[in-house]
Amino acid sequence: MGLRAFLLLAQKIWSFVCYVLRKQARTVLQYQPVKYEVLPLSPLSRHRLSLVKRKVLVLDLDETLIHSHHDGVIRQMVKPGTPPDFVLKVTIDRHPVRFFVHKRPHVDFFLDIVSQWYDLVVFTASMEIYGAAVADKLDAGRGILRRRYYRQHCTLDYGSYTKDLAAICPDLASIFILDNSPGAYRQYPDNAVPIKSWFSDPLDTSLLSLLPVLDALRFTTDVRSVLSRNLHLHHIW
């Protein structure tokens, strides 16, 4: 074996080793021990919960629960070489496209918990062929993300897609949305939980930080009585 061939082989082996190490490190960070413990409800809390209506939590996908990029993207937000959690292969306009999808830290734990508290609905401004595939992966056969809305259910307003929460649940006292884009819920600022956009930070704990608030919201008669106090958190769109 010539020196050049040996160096090429060594480079490939080293690249593969680095890839495996990065993937393992990301897995450790993704599944680091969580500090939020779900405790059984007291008799009084169970009684209070029985007096209010079970509510609907609407979940955005991109930059809220996941981040993805596809073939041909020149400027990626994710550090080159970072392994995706899963790859989707879809056909758009007769062209095969691969999406490399990264899950926000703790998203699986988050969905496990909030699915016990709320009826979950996926509402994304992405195309259905992509959004449905992402939702299937996040659901992982648990049947917790059955209701889904996509780009065709949005309204194009001021150059961005808005989401009509009233079309999902006419009772606005019992529905709210978790979305990184204030423009998506500009018609319903009192029915929204803001969250910062996520792209690649493996140490992000935003989903965990929201659990105490979401735990408490299910006991309210009207979610707007609490969420209307968050108006200062909604950035100008």
N, CA, C and O of each residue as an XYZ file, in Angstrom:
948
protein
N       0.850     -1.197      0.000
C       0.000      0.000      0.000
C       0.887      1.248      0.000
O       1.777      1.402      0.836
N       0.613      2.136     -0.968
C       1.389      3.361     -1.061
C       1.065      4.296      0.098
O       0.057      4.146      0.789
N       1.959      5.266      0.284
C       1.788      6.220      1.373
C       0.492      7.019      1.211
O      -0.216      7.270      2.186
N       0.193      7.413     -0.017
C      -1.011      8.208     -0.252
C      -2.265      7.426      0.104
O      -3.174      7.942      0.755
N      -2.300      6.153     -0.339
C      -3.461      5.319     -0.046
C      -3.608      5.096      1.455
O      -4.714      5.085      1.994
N      -2.458      4.918      2.122
C      -2.492      4.724      3.575
C      -3.046      5.958      4.280
O      -3.855      5.841      5.200
N      -2.612      7.136      3.849
C      -3.080      8.372      4.473
C      -4.581      8.576      4.248
O      -5.292      9.023      5.148
N      -5.056      8.247      3.048
C      -6.495      8.370      2.763
C      -7.304      7.427      3.640
O      -8.349      7.800      4.171
N      -6.810      6.197      3.787
C      -7.501      5.231      4.630
C      -7.514      5.682      6.086
O      -8.528      5.565      6.775
N      -6.365      6.204      6.550
C      -6.282      6.686      7.932
C      -7.221      7.862      8.158
O      -7.841      7.975      9.215
N      -7.325      8.732      7.165
C      -8.221      9.889      7.271
C      -9.678      9.442      7.376
O     -10.448      9.992      8.162
N     -10.049      8.438      6.577
C     -11.424      7.932      6.616
C     -11.727      7.288      7.959
O     -12.805      7.480      8.522
N     -10.761      6.517      8.470
C     -10.965      5.859      9.770
C     -11.107      6.900     10.873
O     -11.966      6.773     11.746
N     -10.271      7.920     10.831
C     -10.330      8.985     11.854
C     -11.650      9.754     11.773
O     -12.236     10.098     12.800
N     -12.115     10.023     10.551
C     -13.399     10.714     10.382
C     -14.540      9.884     10.955
O     -15.453     10.417     11.586
N     -14.478      8.574     10.729
C     -15.530      7.700     11.253
C     -15.489      7.660     12.782
O     -16.536      7.697     13.429
N     -14.307      7.586     13.355
C     -14.162      7.572     14.812
C     -14.705      8.871     15.410
O     -15.404      8.848     16.423
N     -14.381     10.001     14.781
C     -14.878     11.297     15.264
C     -16.394     11.361     15.187
O     -17.041     11.889     16.091
N     -16.956     10.833     14.124
C     -18.418     10.817     13.963
C     -19.070     10.023     15.086
O     -20.047     10.469     15.686
N     -18.519      8.838     15.366
C     -19.084      7.990     16.424
C     -18.979      8.676     17.780
O     -19.921      8.647     18.572
N     -17.823      9.297     18.046
C     -17.635      9.972     19.332
C     -18.587     11.142     19.497
O     -19.135     11.356     20.578
N     -18.787     11.909     18.413
C     -19.725     13.042     18.480
C     -21.144     12.564     18.716
O     -21.896     13.176     19.474
N     -21.506     11.473     18.066
C     -22.856     10.933     18.231
C     -23.078     10.445     19.651
O     -24.137     10.675     20.234
N     -22.072      9.765     20.212
C     -22.198      9.279     21.585
C     -22.271     10.439     22.570
O     -23.058     10.408     23.515
N     -21.449     11.465     22.349
C     -21.468     12.636     23.230
C     -22.817     13.327     23.164
O     -23.336     13.765     24.190
N     -23.393     13.431     21.973
C     -24.696     14.070     21.812
C     -25.792     13.262     22.508
O     -26.722     13.822     23.090
N     -25.665     11.948     22.436
C     -26.645     11.092     23.101
C     -26.594     11.281     24.611
O     -27.631     11.330     25.272
N     -25.392     11.387     25.148
C     -25.234     11.600     26.587
C     -25.873     12.917     27.002
O     -26.569     12.980     28.015
N     -25.638     13.974     26.218
C     -26.219     15.275     26.523
C     -27.729     15.268     26.365
O     -28.454     15.854     27.168
N     -28.195     14.591     25.312
C     -29.628     14.558     25.040
C     -30.394     13.875     26.163
O     -31.489     14.298     26.535
N     -29.802     12.815     26.694
C     -30.504     12.034     27.707
C     -29.872     12.162     29.089
O     -29.895     11.220     29.881
N     -29.314     13.320     29.368
C     -28.779     13.552     30.697
C     -29.928     13.513     31.701
O     -31.060     13.833     31.336
N     -29.682     13.139     32.926
C     -30.757     13.013     33.908
C     -31.564     14.304     34.025
O     -31.008     15.394     34.164
N     -32.875     14.158     33.966
C     -33.741     15.323     34.071
C     -34.066     15.572     35.539
O     -34.099     14.646     36.350
N     -34.303     16.834     35.862
C     -34.516     17.212     37.251
C     -35.992     17.442     37.585
O     -36.339     17.711     38.735
N     -36.861     17.335     36.570
C     -38.274     17.539     36.838
C     -38.921     16.206     37.179
O     -38.916     15.281     36.367
N     -39.466     16.110     38.354
C     -40.090     14.869     38.811
C     -41.601     15.051     38.875
O     -42.101     15.979     39.511
N     -42.309     14.166     38.218
C     -43.770     14.214     38.222
C     -44.280     13.415     39.424
O     -44.085     12.203     39.509
N     -44.928     14.109     40.340
C     -45.418     13.477     41.566
C     -46.920     13.183     41.456
O     -47.634     13.893     40.747
N     -47.398     12.160     42.139
C     -48.839     11.875     42.128
C     -49.627     13.056     42.697
O     -49.162     13.747     43.603
N     -50.809     13.271     42.159
C     -51.644     14.358     42.641
C     -52.242     14.028     43.998
O     -52.578     12.881     44.290
N     -52.363     15.048     44.808
C     -53.044     14.886     46.089
C     -54.548     14.762     45.838
O     -55.013     15.124     44.757
N     -55.313     14.267     46.795
C     -56.775     14.202     46.617
C     -57.391     15.553     46.283
O     -58.309     15.631     45.467
N     -56.893     16.617     46.910
C     -57.428     17.946     46.633
C     -57.133     18.359     45.198
O     -58.001     18.908     44.518
N     -55.904     18.096     44.730
C     -55.544     18.452     43.355
C     -56.352     17.647     42.347
O     -56.765     18.178     41.316
N     -56.579     16.374     42.635
C     -57.393     15.557     41.731
C     -58.815     16.103     41.649
O     -59.426     16.114     40.581
N     -59.332     16.552     42.784
C     -60.684     17.109     42.797
C     -60.735     18.402     41.988
O     -61.664     18.607     41.206
N     -59.749     19.271     42.168
C     -59.714     20.533     41.425
C     -59.604     20.276     39.928
O     -60.237     20.961     39.124
N     -58.797     19.286     39.559
C     -58.617     18.979     38.143
C     -59.907     18.429     37.534
O     -60.187     18.655     36.357
N     -60.683     17.716     38.327
C     -61.941     17.144     37.828
C     -62.986     18.220     37.546
O     -63.971     17.963     36.855
N     -62.775     19.419     38.077
C     -63.746     20.495     37.916
C     -63.514     21.338     36.666
O     -64.361     22.154     36.303
N     -62.380     21.148     36.010
C     -62.068     21.941     34.821
C     -61.978     21.043     33.598
O     -61.774     19.833     33.702
N     -62.132     21.656     32.460
C     -62.112     20.937     31.193
C     -60.675     20.573     30.805
O     -59.752     21.367     30.987
N     -60.501     19.360     30.268
C     -59.183     18.981     29.750
C     -58.866     19.859     28.542
O     -59.716     20.087     27.682
N     -57.647     20.338     28.494
C     -57.299     21.347     27.515
C     -56.474     20.787     26.351
O     -55.998     19.652     26.379
N     -56.327     21.631     25.332
C     -55.607     21.265     24.112
C     -54.308     22.057     24.038
O     -54.311     23.283     24.153
N     -53.211     21.356     23.848
C     -51.903     21.983     23.668
C     -51.479     21.790     22.218
O     -51.297     20.663     21.758
N     -51.326     22.897     21.506
C     -50.917     22.871     20.102
C     -49.400     23.037     20.030
O     -48.837     23.936     20.656
N     -48.752     22.175     19.272
C     -47.295     22.153     19.213
C     -46.788     22.455     17.808
O     -47.180     21.808     16.838
N     -45.913     23.446     17.719
C     -45.183     23.705     16.483
C     -44.052     22.682     16.377
O     -43.692     22.045     17.367
N     -43.498     22.527     15.183
C     -42.400     21.574     14.992
C     -41.052     22.273     14.833
O     -40.227     22.249     15.746
N     -40.828     22.893     13.678
C     -39.500     23.425     13.357
C     -39.080     24.562     14.279
O     -39.800     25.542     14.469
N     -37.898     24.397     14.840
C     -37.269     25.329     15.774
C     -37.993     25.403     17.112
O     -37.616     26.196     17.976
N     -39.037     24.579     17.295
C     -39.700     24.464     18.590
C     -39.414     23.100     19.201
O     -38.909     23.010     20.320
N     -39.736     22.040     18.469
C     -39.450     20.683     18.939
C     -38.263     20.064     18.226
O     -37.586     19.189     18.766
N     -38.014     20.529     17.000
C     -36.913     19.957     16.205
C     -36.272     21.050     15.365
O     -36.788     22.164     15.275
N     -35.142     20.718     14.752
C     -34.554     21.548     13.707
C     -34.086     20.614     12.605
O     -33.552     19.540     12.882
N     -34.283     21.017     11.360
C     -33.846     20.164     10.252
C     -33.251     21.004      9.135
O     -33.496     22.206      9.032
N     -32.469     20.344      8.311
C     -31.979     20.954      7.077
C     -31.985     19.869      6.021
O     -31.981     18.681      6.341
N     -31.995     20.268      4.791
C     -32.117     19.290      3.712
C     -30.950     19.381      2.746
O     -30.114     20.280      2.831
N     -30.917     18.437      1.833
C     -29.863     18.423      0.813
C     -29.815     19.768      0.088
O     -30.849     20.341     -0.254
N     -28.616     20.251     -0.135
C     -28.472     21.463     -0.924
C     -28.406     22.739     -0.118
O     -28.154     23.810     -0.671
N     -28.632     22.643      1.197
C     -28.536     23.841      2.031
C     -27.068     24.227      2.166
O     -26.251     23.437      2.640
N     -26.744     25.425      1.753
C     -25.341     25.855      1.765
C     -24.908     26.274      3.167
O     -23.833     25.899      3.635
N     -25.758     27.057      3.829
C     -25.403     27.563      5.155
C     -26.265     26.875      6.211
O     -27.409     27.263      6.446
N     -25.713     25.874      6.827
C     -26.448     25.120      7.829
C     -26.293     25.768      9.198
O     -25.260     26.359      9.512
N     -27.357     25.642     10.017
C     -27.308     26.164     11.376
C     -26.620     25.177     12.320
O     -26.148     25.555     13.392
N     -26.570     23.922     11.912
C     -25.951     22.879     12.728
C     -24.483     22.745     12.358
O     -24.122     22.825     11.184
N     -23.650     22.543     13.350
C     -22.218     22.376     13.111
C     -21.978     21.186     12.191
O     -22.492     20.098     12.452
N     -21.209     21.369     11.119
C     -20.934     20.264     10.192
C     -20.404     19.033     10.924
O     -19.545     19.133     11.800
N     -20.929     17.886     10.549
C     -20.505     16.636     11.180
C     -21.370     16.203     12.340
O     -21.218     15.090     12.843
N     -22.297     17.084     12.786
C     -23.191     16.699     13.878
C     -24.217     15.699     13.357
O     -24.969     16.025     12.438
N     -24.269     14.514     13.906
C     -25.180     13.492     13.380
C     -26.635     13.820     13.695
O     -26.936     14.237     14.814
N     -27.543     13.645     12.739
C     -28.963     13.889     12.995
C     -29.566     12.761     13.827
O     -29.009     11.665     13.901
N     -30.706     13.040     14.451
C     -31.416     11.994     15.180
C     -32.117     11.044     14.225
O     -32.241      9.851     14.505
N     -32.577     11.572     13.096
C     -33.125     10.703     12.060
C     -33.103     11.443     10.721
O     -33.008     12.669     10.669
N     -33.194     10.669      9.651
C     -33.187     11.214      8.294
C     -34.498     10.846      7.620
O     -34.922      9.690      7.652
N     -35.137     11.836      7.009
C     -36.383     11.602      6.289
C     -36.119     11.701      4.788
O     -35.410     12.597      4.331
N     -36.684     10.793      4.046
C     -36.587     10.831      2.593
C     -37.988     11.029      2.034
O     -38.835     10.141      2.131
N     -38.229     12.194      1.451
C     -39.544     12.505      0.901
C     -39.381     12.981     -0.538
O     -38.292     13.365     -0.963
N     -40.474     12.949     -1.268
C     -40.473     13.408     -2.655
C     -41.298     14.681     -2.752
O     -42.484     14.682     -2.422
N     -40.678     15.762     -3.200
C     -41.337     17.054     -3.339
C     -41.230     17.490     -4.790
O     -40.132     17.627     -5.330
N     -42.377     17.704     -5.415
C     -42.411     18.080     -6.837
C     -41.606     17.099     -7.681
O     -40.858     17.487     -8.578
N     -41.784     15.809     -7.366
C     -41.152     14.705     -8.097
C     -39.642     14.607     -7.869
O     -38.955     13.833     -8.535
N     -39.141     15.390     -6.932
C     -37.708     15.334     -6.633
C     -37.498     14.735     -5.237
O     -38.110     15.198     -4.274
N     -36.647     13.721     -5.115
C     -36.357     13.152     -3.793
C     -35.526     14.124     -2.955
O     -34.535     14.676     -3.433
N     -35.930     14.325     -1.722
C     -35.231     15.244     -0.818
C     -34.981     14.543      0.502
O     -35.864     13.871      1.036
N     -33.786     14.699      1.021
C     -33.463     14.153      2.353
C     -33.441     15.285      3.373
O     -32.803     16.316      3.162
N     -34.148     15.078      4.480
C     -34.127     16.024      5.588
C     -33.367     15.392      6.752
O     -33.655     14.264      7.153
N     -32.399     16.125      7.287
C     -31.618     15.666      8.429
C     -32.189     16.352      9.670
O     -32.046     17.563      9.840
N     -32.830     15.579     10.524
C     -33.633     16.128     11.608
C     -32.935     15.940     12.953
O     -32.495     14.843     13.296
N     -32.846     17.036     13.705
C     -32.253     17.037     15.037
C     -33.348     17.340     16.057
O     -34.060     18.334     15.921
N     -33.485     16.510     17.054
C     -34.506     16.703     18.083
C     -33.998     17.639     19.180
O     -32.852     17.532     19.619
N     -34.852     18.543     19.609
C     -34.500     19.433     20.712
C     -34.251     18.591     21.965
O     -34.974     17.624     22.202
N     -33.252     18.935     22.767
C     -32.978     18.153     23.976
C     -34.225     17.989     24.843
O     -34.961     18.942     25.098
N     -34.437     16.752     25.285
C     -35.507     16.373     26.205
C     -36.893     16.348     25.562
O     -37.896     16.277     26.272
N     -36.965     16.404     24.230
C     -38.281     16.455     23.598
C     -39.086     15.178     23.850
O     -40.304     15.246     24.012
N     -38.432     14.025     23.886
C     -39.158     12.776     24.119
C     -39.760     12.749     25.527
O     -40.915     12.362     25.706
N     -38.979     13.157     26.510
C     -39.473     13.223     27.884
C     -40.602     14.245     27.980
O     -41.618     13.998     28.631
N     -40.421     15.385     27.333
C     -41.429     16.439     27.338
C     -42.767     15.926     26.795
O     -43.814     16.146     27.405
N     -42.728     15.251     25.664
C     -43.957     14.741     25.063
C     -44.609     13.668     25.923
O     -45.834     13.605     26.021
N     -43.794     12.829     26.544
C     -44.332     11.815     27.456
C     -45.156     12.455     28.561
O     -46.248     11.989     28.888
N     -44.623     13.528     29.131
C     -45.285     14.169     30.267
C     -46.521     14.952     29.842
O     -47.604     14.746     30.389
N     -46.367     15.851     28.867
C     -47.501     16.726     28.515
C     -48.646     15.949     27.873
O     -49.789     16.405     27.908
N     -48.364     14.791     27.291
C     -49.451     13.983     26.719
C     -50.358     13.420     27.805
O     -51.496     13.038     27.534
N     -49.854     13.369     29.034
C     -50.682     12.929     30.156
C     -51.586     14.056     30.663
O     -52.605     13.808     31.308
N     -51.200     15.290     30.361
C     -51.922     16.451     30.872
C     -52.885     17.044     29.864
O     -53.919     17.596     30.241
N     -52.553     16.934     28.572
C     -53.303     17.633     27.536
C     -53.590     16.731     26.342
O     -52.953     15.693     26.157
N     -54.561     17.150     25.537
C     -54.741     16.578     24.210
C     -53.792     17.329     23.287
O     -53.891     18.549     23.155
N     -52.885     16.622     22.656
C     -51.847     17.257     21.850
C     -52.254     17.355     20.382
O     -52.864     16.446     19.820
N     -51.895     18.486     19.786
C     -52.156     18.732     18.370
C     -50.887     19.295     17.745
O     -50.286     20.222     18.289
N     -50.479     18.749     16.618
C     -49.350     19.285     15.864
C     -49.886     20.291     14.857
O     -50.820     19.995     14.113
N     -49.294     21.481     14.835
C     -49.685     22.505     13.855
C     -48.407     23.139     13.320
O     -47.755     23.925     14.008
N     -48.060     22.792     12.094
C     -46.830     23.275     11.493
C     -47.132     23.993     10.192
O     -48.077     23.643      9.484
N     -46.330     24.993      9.882
C     -46.471     25.700      8.610
C     -45.724     24.984      7.490
O     -45.675     25.471      6.361
N     -45.153     23.845      7.799
C     -44.437     23.071      6.788
C     -45.416     22.273      5.929
O     -46.586     22.112      6.278
N     -44.916     21.782      4.811
C     -45.736     20.956      3.932
C     -46.096     19.646      4.631
O     -45.335     19.136      5.453
N     -47.242     19.123      4.296
C     -47.753     17.932      4.978
C     -46.836     16.730      4.808
O     -46.639     15.969      5.756
N     -46.273     16.545      3.621
C     -45.449     15.363      3.381
C     -44.246     15.324      4.314
O     -43.784     14.249      4.696
N     -43.741     16.500      4.681
C     -42.621     16.593      5.623
C     -43.122     16.593      7.066
O     -42.615     15.833      7.892
N     -44.104     17.428      7.381
C     -44.605     17.538      8.747
C     -45.166     16.234      9.282
O     -44.972     15.900     10.450
N     -45.865     15.493      8.422
C     -46.437     14.212      8.854
C     -45.339     13.208      9.185
O     -45.456     12.445     10.144
N     -44.274     13.212      8.389
C     -43.170     12.275      8.639
C     -42.453     12.614      9.939
O     -42.083     11.714     10.693
N     -42.251     13.919     10.213
C     -41.622     14.328     11.467
C     -42.504     13.940     12.648
O     -42.017     13.396     13.639
N     -43.808     14.220     12.542
C     -44.731     13.889     13.623
C     -44.762     12.392     13.893
O     -44.845     11.970     15.047
N     -44.695     11.588     12.838
C     -44.664     10.135     13.016
C     -43.446      9.710     13.822
O     -43.539      8.849     14.697
N     -42.302     10.318     13.522
C     -41.076      9.978     14.241
C     -41.164     10.389     15.710
O     -40.753      9.633     16.590
N     -41.692     11.569     15.977
C     -41.808     12.036     17.357
C     -42.839     11.229     18.133
O     -42.669     10.965     19.323
N     -43.897     10.845     17.456
C     -44.932     10.043     18.108
C     -44.412      8.649     18.467
O     -44.729      8.107     19.526
N     -43.618      8.086     17.573
C     -42.979      6.777     17.801
C     -43.990      5.689     18.169
O     -43.733      4.843     19.026
N     -45.142      5.733     17.502
C     -46.133      4.689     17.716
C     -46.938      4.804     18.987
O     -47.695      3.891     19.318
N     -46.797      5.921     19.724
C     -47.507      6.065     21.002
C     -48.932      6.569     20.837
O     -49.738      6.470     21.762
N     -49.245      7.106     19.672
C     -50.593      7.601     19.424
C     -50.921      8.883     20.160
O     -52.087      9.140     20.459
N     -49.909      9.700     20.463
C     -50.151     10.939     21.210
C     -50.199     12.170     20.301
O     -50.564     13.259     20.743
N     -49.825     11.990     19.015
C     -49.822     13.109     18.075
C     -50.716     12.780     16.876
O     -50.303     12.916     15.725
N     -51.916     12.358     17.158
C     -52.814     11.939     16.081
C     -53.407     13.116     15.312
O     -53.570     13.036     14.094
N     -53.733     14.208     16.007
C     -54.331     15.365     15.334
C     -53.226     16.266     14.793
O     -52.327     16.678     15.526
N     -53.310     16.564     13.499
C     -52.232     17.315     12.858
C     -52.779     18.320     11.842
O     -53.740     18.046     11.123
N     -52.142     19.484     11.806
C     -52.490     20.529     10.854
C     -51.207     21.001     10.187
O     -50.144     21.053     10.806
N     -51.334     21.348      8.893
C     -50.145     21.657      8.108
C     -50.296     22.997      7.391
O     -51.198     23.778      7.695
N     -49.400     23.250      6.438
C     -49.374     24.539      5.749
C     -50.722     24.891      5.120
O     -51.134     26.051      5.133
N     -51.402     23.894      4.573
C     -52.681     24.184      3.912
C     -53.755     24.636      4.895
O     -54.790     25.165      4.489
N     -53.511     24.430      6.182
C     -54.461     24.870      7.196
C     -54.099     26.246      7.758
O     -54.837     26.801      8.572
N     -52.962     26.795      7.321
C     -52.525     28.117      7.774
C     -53.108     29.211      6.885
O     -53.641     28.941      5.809
N     -52.997     30.437      7.352
C     -53.398     31.609      6.573
C     -52.165     32.463      6.310
O     -51.423     32.802      7.232
N     -51.956     32.804      5.055
C     -50.816     33.650      4.706
C     -51.183     35.100      4.998
O     -52.072     35.666      4.362
N     -50.497     35.690      5.957
C     -50.852     37.019      6.432
C     -49.576     37.836      6.646
O     -48.708     37.441      7.425
N     -49.463     38.962      5.963
C     -48.279     39.827      6.083
C     -46.978     39.061      5.797
O     -45.949     39.292      6.433
N     -47.052     38.164      4.843
C     -45.859     37.440      4.417
C     -45.463     36.257      5.275
O     -44.427     35.639      5.028
N     -46.269     35.923      6.283
C     -45.967     34.762      7.119
C     -47.243     33.957      7.360
O     -48.354     34.457      7.185
N     -47.058     32.717      7.759
C     -48.194     31.833      7.978
C     -48.705     31.975      9.413
O     -47.935     31.883     10.369
N     -50.006     32.198      9.547
C     -50.628     32.271     10.865
C     -51.495     31.039     11.085
O     -51.965     30.415     10.133
N     -51.698     30.701     12.348
C     -52.405     29.477     12.715
C     -53.687     29.833     13.468
O     -53.655     30.541     14.475
N     -54.803     29.336     12.971
C     -56.111     29.643     13.541
C     -56.450     28.630     14.632
O     -56.878     27.514     14.340
N     -56.260     29.021     15.869
C     -56.526     28.116     16.984
C     -58.023     27.830     17.133
O     -58.410     26.745     17.567
N     -58.859     28.802     16.774
C     -60.305     28.620     16.905
C     -60.816     27.517     15.987
O     -61.839     26.898     16.277
N     -60.118     27.265     14.886
C     -60.516     26.191     13.981
C     -60.249     24.815     14.593
O     -60.865     23.824     14.203
N     -59.333     24.765     15.546
C     -59.017     23.507     16.227
C     -59.941     23.286     17.408
O     -60.450     22.186     17.623
N     -60.150     24.360     18.179
C     -60.996     24.290     19.376
C     -61.704     25.641     19.538
O     -61.056     26.629     19.883
N     -63.000     25.702     19.298
C     -63.722     26.982     19.411
C     -63.682     27.587     20.815
O     -63.831     28.798     20.983
N     -63.482     26.739     21.812
C     -63.406     27.224     23.191
C     -61.991     27.709     23.470
O     -61.120     26.920     23.835
N     -61.764     29.004     23.301
C     -60.419     29.554     23.447
C     -59.927     29.562     24.889
O     -58.752     29.833     25.138
N     -60.793     29.275     25.823
C     -60.367     29.168     27.214
C     -59.604     27.872     27.455
O     -58.945     27.708     28.482
N     -59.701     26.950     26.491
C     -59.156     25.609     26.709
C     -58.107     25.197     25.693
O     -57.836     24.007     25.532
N     -57.515     26.160     25.006
C     -56.498     25.820     24.012
C     -55.376     26.850     24.044
O     -55.623     28.040     24.238
N     -54.146     26.389     23.855
C     -53.010     27.293     23.728
C     -51.934     26.632     22.890
O     -51.939     25.417     22.694
N     -51.007     27.449     22.397
C     -50.005     26.968     21.459
C     -48.597     27.223     21.991
O     -48.333     28.242     22.629
N     -47.708     26.284     21.716
C     -46.276     26.438     22.007
C     -45.573     26.609     20.670
O     -45.523     25.680     19.864
N     -45.027     27.804     20.435
C     -44.474     28.119     19.117
C     -43.357     29.141     19.272
O     -43.465     30.070     20.072
N     -42.288     28.966     18.508
C     -41.163     29.900     18.578
C     -41.406     31.170     17.767
O     -40.648     32.133     17.888
N     -42.448     31.184     16.946
C     -42.702     32.318     16.070
C     -43.963     33.072     16.485
O     -45.065     32.563     16.283
N     -43.836     34.267     17.059
C     -45.013     35.041     17.459
C     -45.943     35.353     16.299
O     -47.149     35.497     16.495
N     -45.392     35.461     15.078
C     -46.244     35.723     13.931
C     -47.262     34.631     13.688
O     -48.324     34.885     13.118
N     -46.948     33.410     14.116
C     -47.856     32.289     13.885
C     -49.135     32.404     14.709
O     -50.183     31.889     14.318
N     -49.043     33.081     15.849
C     -50.225     33.195     16.720
C     -50.577     34.664     16.979
O     -51.079     34.998     18.052
N     -50.320     35.526     16.019
C     -50.554     36.955     16.232
C     -52.018     37.259     16.554
O     -52.311     38.270     17.192
N     -52.931     36.403     16.122
C     -54.344     36.623     16.423
C     -54.718     36.133     17.821
O     -55.790     36.460     18.332
N     -53.835     35.349     18.437
C     -54.148     34.754     19.733
C     -52.987     34.904     20.713
O     -52.495     33.901     21.229
N     -52.542     36.115     20.981
C     -51.399     36.286     21.887
C     -51.692     35.821     23.317
O     -50.772     35.477     24.059
N     -52.969     35.811     23.703
C     -53.318     35.368     25.053
C     -53.446     33.860     25.162
O     -53.744     33.327     26.231
N     -53.219     33.170     24.040
C     -53.311     31.708     24.017
C     -51.988     31.087     23.593
O     -51.965     30.039     22.948
N     -50.888     31.736     23.958
C     -49.596     31.263     23.486
C     -48.561     31.224     24.597
O     -48.547     32.062     25.499
N     -47.702     30.228     24.501
C     -46.532     30.111     25.368
C     -45.304     30.347     24.487
O     -45.006     29.513     23.632
N     -44.593     31.443     24.665
C     -43.403     31.709     23.840
C     -42.272     30.744     24.199
O     -42.153     30.293     25.338
N     -41.461     30.448     23.212
C     -40.260     29.641     23.444
C     -39.210     30.103     22.442
O     -39.537     30.390     21.290
N     -37.969     30.177     22.863
C     -36.915     30.637     21.956
C     -36.653     29.591     20.876
O     -36.810     28.391     21.098
N     -36.253     30.071     19.714
C     -35.950     29.165     18.604
C     -34.749     28.294     18.938
O     -33.781     28.754     19.544
N     -34.824     27.034     18.536
C     -33.716     26.110     18.791
C     -33.179     25.593     17.462
O     -33.932     25.236     16.556
N     -31.833     25.564     17.377
C     -31.187     25.070     16.172
C     -30.221     23.925     16.460
O     -30.246     22.903     15.774
N     -29.364     24.093     17.481
C     -28.350     23.049     17.650
C     -27.771     22.945     19.056
O     -26.949     22.063     19.302
N     -28.165     23.805     19.982
C     -27.561     23.818     21.312
C     -27.885     22.528     22.069
O     -29.041     22.315     22.437
N     -26.892     21.658     22.312
C     -27.164     20.385     22.999
C     -27.453     20.549     24.487
O     -27.909     19.608     25.137
N     -27.192     21.736     25.031
C     -27.418     21.973     26.455
C     -28.730     22.715     26.720
O     -28.999     23.110     27.854
N     -29.533     22.903     25.698
C     -30.795     23.624     25.841
C     -31.738     22.879     26.784
O     -31.875     21.659     26.704
N     -32.387     23.629     27.679
C     -33.323     23.031     28.643
C     -34.678     23.738     28.614
O     -35.430     23.674     29.587
N     -34.990     24.404     27.516
C     -36.223     25.183     27.444
C     -37.471     24.332     27.653
O     -38.406     24.759     28.330
N     -37.492     23.147     27.083
C     -38.680     22.300     27.234
C     -38.866     21.863     28.687
O     -39.987     21.817     29.195
N     -37.767     21.548     29.336
C     -37.853     21.173     30.752
C     -38.335     22.344     31.596
O     -39.132     22.174     32.519
N     -37.843     23.533     31.269
C     -38.193     24.710     32.065
C     -39.680     25.040     31.983
O     -40.231     25.665     32.889
N     -40.323     24.625     30.907
C     -41.744     24.916     30.743
C     -42.660     23.966     31.505
O     -43.831     24.281     31.717
N     -42.156     22.830     31.913
C     -43.014     21.816     32.532
C     -43.748     22.299     33.787
O     -44.934     22.005     33.930
N     -43.101     23.024     34.697
C     -43.861     23.504     35.867
C     -45.039     24.400     35.489
O     -46.110     24.313     36.090
N     -44.836     25.262     34.490
C     -45.917     26.144     34.043
C     -47.041     25.333     33.399
O     -48.219     25.560     33.675
N     -46.665     24.389     32.543
C     -47.673     23.572     31.881
C     -48.407     22.681     32.868
O     -49.591     22.393     32.696
N     -47.706     22.252     33.891
C     -48.334     21.461     34.943
C     -49.435     22.272     35.622
O     -50.521     21.760     35.891
N     -49.144     23.533     35.894
C     -50.103     24.391     36.598
C     -51.261     24.823     35.702
O     -52.388     24.959     36.178
N     -50.999     25.041     34.413
C     -52.031     25.557     33.505
C     -53.235     24.633     33.385
O     -54.351     25.099     33.153
N     -53.025     23.348     33.536
C     -54.142     22.414     33.358
C     -55.203     22.571     34.442
O     -56.323     22.082     34.290
N     -54.857     23.253     35.540
C     -55.813     23.453     36.627
C     -56.648     24.723     36.448
O     -57.588     24.961     37.206
N     -56.306     25.535     35.448
C     -57.005     26.798     35.277
C     -58.344     26.601     34.564
O     -58.520     25.644     33.810
N     -59.269     27.500     34.808
C     -60.535     27.491     34.083
C     -60.362     28.088     32.698
O     -60.982     27.639     31.734
N     -59.507     29.115     32.607
C     -59.266     29.797     31.342
C     -57.765     30.063     31.233
O     -57.211     30.822     32.028
N     -57.105     29.444     30.255
C     -55.646     29.592     30.120
C     -55.251     31.042     29.873
O     -54.131     31.441     30.194
N     -56.151     31.828     29.311
C     -55.834     33.220     28.995
C     -55.646     34.060     30.256
O     -54.977     35.093     30.219
N     -56.226     33.629     31.354
C     -56.072     34.382     32.598
C     -54.629     34.377     33.071
O     -54.210     35.258     33.821
N     -53.870     33.378     32.629
C     -52.446     33.281     32.981
C     -51.561     33.748     31.830
O     -50.633     34.534     32.026
N     -51.854     33.261     30.638
C     -50.975     33.522     29.498
C     -51.023     34.970     29.031
O     -50.081     35.433     28.388
N     -52.074     35.686     29.330
C     -52.136     37.099     28.937
C     -51.080     37.920     29.666
O     -50.773     39.035     29.244
N     -50.524     37.398     30.738
C     -49.477     38.097     31.483
C     -48.113     37.963     30.808
O     -47.143     38.588     31.239
N     -48.035     37.147     29.748
C     -46.757     36.906     29.066
C     -46.545     37.805     27.868
O     -45.625     37.568     27.086
N     -47.361     38.826     27.698
C     -47.276     39.635     26.486
C     -45.904     40.258     26.281
O     -45.490     40.470     25.141
N     -45.196     40.553     27.354
C     -43.874     41.166     27.207
C     -42.859     40.194     26.620
O     -41.774     40.605     26.209
N     -43.201     38.913     26.578
C     -42.273     37.909     26.047
C     -42.446     37.706     24.553
O     -41.598     37.084     23.913
N     -43.528     38.219     23.986
C     -43.785     38.035     22.566
C     -43.057     39.104     21.767
O     -43.383     40.287     21.867
N     -42.083     38.699     20.982
C     -41.297     39.657     20.213
C     -42.135     40.234     19.061
O     -43.088     39.611     18.592
N     -41.764     41.405     18.632
C     -42.448     42.025     17.512
C     -42.171     41.211     16.256
O     -41.021     40.865     15.986
N     -43.222     40.898     15.477
C     -43.016     40.128     14.259
C     -42.913     41.051     13.064
O     -42.738     40.585     11.938
